[in-house]
């Protein structure tokens, strides 16, 4: 079973920390009191992960897990 964390605050810093945990196999749940922040941060995070795949730094399978 993967380790789990809860990231409270999903702005610039929170999304960066979330990215690091996710890339290292953690299951990450996020919360932000400003609901409009979450979709924007997820979109940015998805773009960053796609760039990692393009650069050969990780596999698409890792991202989908």
Contact map, one row per residue, 1 for C-alpha under 8 A:
11100000000000000000000000000000000000000000000000000000000000000
11110000000000000000000011100000000000000000000000000000000000000
11111000000000000000000011100000000000000000000000000000000000000
01111100000000000000000001111000000000000000000000000000000000000
00111110000000000000000001111000000000000000000000000000000000000
00011111000000000000000000011110000000000000000000000000000000000
00001111110001000100000000011110000000000000000000000000000000000
00000111110001000000000000000111000000000000000000000000000000000
00000011111001000000000000000111100000000000000000000000000000000
00000011111111100000000000000111000011001000000000000000000000000
00000000111111100000000000000000000011001000000000000000000000000
00000000011111110000000000000000000000001000000000000000000000000
00000000011111111000000000000000000000000000000000000000000000000
00000011111111111100000000000000000000000000000000000000000000000
00000000011111111110000000000000000000001100100000000000000000000
00000000000111111111000000000000000000000000000000000000000000000
00000000000011111111100000000000000000000000000000000000000000000
00000010000001111111110000010000000000000000000000000000000000000
00000000000000111111111000000000000000000000100000000000000000000
00000000000000011111111100000000000000000000000000000000000000000
00000000000000001111111111110000000000000000000000000000000000000
00000000000000000111111111110000000000000000000000000000000000000
00000000000000000011111111000000000000000000000000000000000001100
00000000000000000001111111000000000000000000000000000000000000000
01100000000000000000111111100000000000000000000000000000000000000
01111000000000000000111111110000000000000000000000000000000000000
01111000000000000000110011111000000000000000000000000000000000000
00011110000000000100110001111100000000000000000000000000000000000
00011110000000000000000000111110000000000000000000000000000000000
00000111110000000000000000011111000000000000000000000000000000000
00000111110000000000000000001111100001000000000000000000000000000
00000001110000000000000000000111111011000000000000000000000000000
00000000100000000000000000000011111000000000000000000000000000000
00000000000000000000000000000001111111000000000000000000000000000
00000000000000000000000000000001111111100000000000000000000000000
00000000000000000000000000000000011111110000000000000000000000000
00000000011000000000000000000001011111111000000000000000000000000
00000000011000000000000000000011011111111100000000000000000000000
00000000000000000000000000000000001111111110000000000000000000000
00000000000000000000000000000000000111111111000000000000000000000
00000000011100100000000000000000000011111111100000000000000000000
00000000000000100000000000000000000001111111110000000000000000000
00000000000000000000000000000000000000111111111000000000000000000
00000000000000000000000000000000000000011111111100000000000000000
00000000000000100010000000000000000000001111111110000000000000000
00000000000000000000000000000000000000000111111111000000000000000
00000000000000000000000000000000000000000011111111100000000000000
00000000000000000000000000000000000000000001111111110000000000000
00000000000000000000000000000000000000000000111111111000000000100
00000000000000000000000000000000000000000000011111111100000100000
00000000000000000000000000000000000000000000001111111110000000000
00000000000000000000000000000000000000000000000111111111110000000
00000000000000000000000000000000000000000000000011111111111100000
00000000000000000000000000000000000000000000000001111111100000000
00000000000000000000000000000000000000000000000000111111100000000
00000000000000000000000000000000000000000000000000011111111000000
00000000000000000000000000000000000000000000000000011111111000000
00000000000000000000000000000000000000000000000000011001111101100
00000000000000000000000000000000000000000000000000001001111111100
00000000000000000000000000000000000000000000000001001000011111110
00000000000000000000000000000000000000000000000000000000001111111
00000000000000000000001000000000000000000000000000000000011111111
00000000000000000000001000000000000000000000000010000000011111111
00000000000000000000000000000000000000000000000000000000000111111
00000000000000000000000000000000000000000000000000000000000011111
